[in-house]
Amino acid sequence: MFGKPESLPVDVLLRHEAGQSIPQDEPKLIDAGLTQAATAARVRGEQLEAKVLQNNIELGRKQYLAEKKAAEQFSNASFGERLTMSGALTPEKIARNKAAYGITE
């Protein structure tokens, strides 16, 4: 009828006593007869997963909007502006290419 928290491994027991159980603790909590705590650990894990998913969605949306804006700027730019935007032929790149291809002029 009542659970046996003393049968839990020390790490699980410490988290259980602090109210900080994690989803991985669920099987051990069930084995100790602490089904309510096991359910709380699972729910907490689901909430954490939902938060991570929401953060990933927001990050992806921000990246998409930034890439879309950059693509629009690039498509509206002149040829010279496009060369500059693409980072074509800076003095450092010219020197590196000359060295790579043995050009001494």
PyMOL commands that set and color helices and strands:
alter all, ss='L'
color gray80, all
select helices_A, chain A and resi 5-7+10-18+23-31+35-76+79-85+91-101
alter helices_A, ss='H'
color red, helices_A
deselect
rebuild
show_as cartoon
